[in-house]
Amino acid sequence: MNQRQATYNAVRSVLTNSGVEFTDGMNAKSVMTKELRSQVNEILCAGFLAGEIELKDTESNRAKLADRKALMEYVSGLQTNWLNKDERLNGGVEHEIKNPGSRAGTGDAQLKALRALRSTKSDPYEIAEIEAHIERRLTEIAKPKQVTVNFDDLPEELKAKYAVK
């Protein structure tokens, strides 16, 4: 079973067993207490350990399965993820990322080094200098955004100036 479906099933089961009337599209996050979240986490952990829930076979994931604490941290994040994203659990709303771009450049070695260096500094001038390098690097590695302009919708003076001839 995939992780999304497993989370949905666990949340539905825990809420129903605790006497909460569950319906698809409800805002399940609003009724989840610490105890209910813990019960969902236990179900998800058991599913991973039993091999019932899909998990890519990677060294990192094998380590999670061997370390109960790491697995609990993983399933807690997994639960939060699907409570936010799955429209059957989030009140039927489309999920919006709170800080778009906040993970930009996480795979770039130079950015990692710059961010690590920034974290070691307390002088505002040094931090500003490093921030400038970070911004420059983000600009260098940014993927160009594909934009389509409908020139027919522009005001006449801009259409005449910028329309492809």
N, C-alpha and C positions, 0 to 999 in steps of 0.2 A: 504494500500500500504506500502511496506517496505521502510526504510529510504534511501537505495541506489537508488531505482527507483524514489522516490520522489525528491531526489537531482538532479538526471539526468534530470528528466522532468523539474524541475525549471530552471536549468542552460540552457537547450536547449531552453526553452520558452523565458527566458530573453535575451539570445544572439540573437535569431531570431527576437524578437521584437525590439531590438536595431540596427538591420541592419547588424549584423555579420552573415556571412554564416556559419551555423553549419553543421558539418559532424561528424558522429561517428568516434571515434579514433583521433579526433583533440586534440591539447593541449589547452583545454579551459582555463586553469589557466593563460596562457600567454596573453589572451585577457580580462581577468576579471579586471575591474577597481573597485575602492572603491564603486562607485555608483551601478555598476552591482552586486557586491557581496551583497550590501545592499538590492537590489531588490530580489535576491534569498533568502536572510534571511527572508524577509517579507513573501514571498510565503511559505517557510517552516514553519514559526511561525503560519501562518494562518492554514496550514494543520494540525499541531499538535493540535491547539486549537479547530479545527472543528472535531478532531478525525479521520481524513482521513489518517494520517500517523501513523504507528505502533509505540507504545512506551510502554514498559513493565510497568505494573501497580505496581509501587513501591512508597514508601513514598517520596523518593528523586525525582522521576519523577513527582509525583503529586505536589511537591513544585515548580518544574520548571514551570509547567503549570500555577501555581498561581502567579508566579513572572516573569513579562515581561522581566526584565533585565537578569535573570538567563536563561530564555528560549532563548533569543537572543545570549547569550554566548554559549549555547549548540548548537544552529543551526549554528553558525559561525564555531565552531570546526567540526561539522558534514559536513559542506560544504567543508572545507579544507581537511578533511579525504577522502571524495569521489573524490574531484578533484585530489588528489594524487593517490588513489587506483583504481578507476574505469577506466578500459582501454578504455572505450568509451569517457572519458573526459581527460585522461592524456597523450595523444599522442600515445596510444597503447603500452606503456612500462610497464614492470612488476615493481611494486612498491618495492623499497628497503628501509628497515628501516634504518634511519640515525644513530641512536645510539643504536644498539642492546644490550640488557642487561641493559639499563639505568633504567629500571623499576624493575629490579630484587629485590626480597625481599620486595616489597611494602606492602605485607600483613603480614609481620613478625613483631610482637610487639617489639622484642629485637632490630631489625634493625631500626625501627622507633625511638626508644628511643636513640640509638646510634647516629643516624643522627641528631636528635634534640639537643643532647648534643654537637655534633660537631659544630652546627650552633651558639652555645652560646660562643664558645671559640675563642680567637684571638692569643694565644700563639702557635707558630708553633710546639713546642714539644708536647703540649697537643693534638693538632689537629692530629699530626702524630700518637700518641698513640691510639687515638680513631679510626683513619683510619685503623690501624692494626687490631683492634677488628672488625671493619666493614668487612674488607676483610676476616678475619677468619670466621665470621658468614656467609658471602655469600658462602664460600666454604662448610660450614657445611650443608647449606640448598639447595645447587645446586643439580639439578636433573642430574643423570648420563647420559651422552651422549651415545647413541647407535651407535657404530662404527663397520662396517664390513670391515675386511681387506682381500683383495684378495691376498693370499700368492703366487699364481702363478705369479703375476706381480712383486714380490720383486726380488732383486738381489739374486743370488744363496747363497752367504754367509749368508744373513739375512734370507732367506727362510729356510735354514738348521738350523739356530739358533732359530728362533721364530715360525716356523710352528708347528701346533698342530699335535702330533704324535699319 
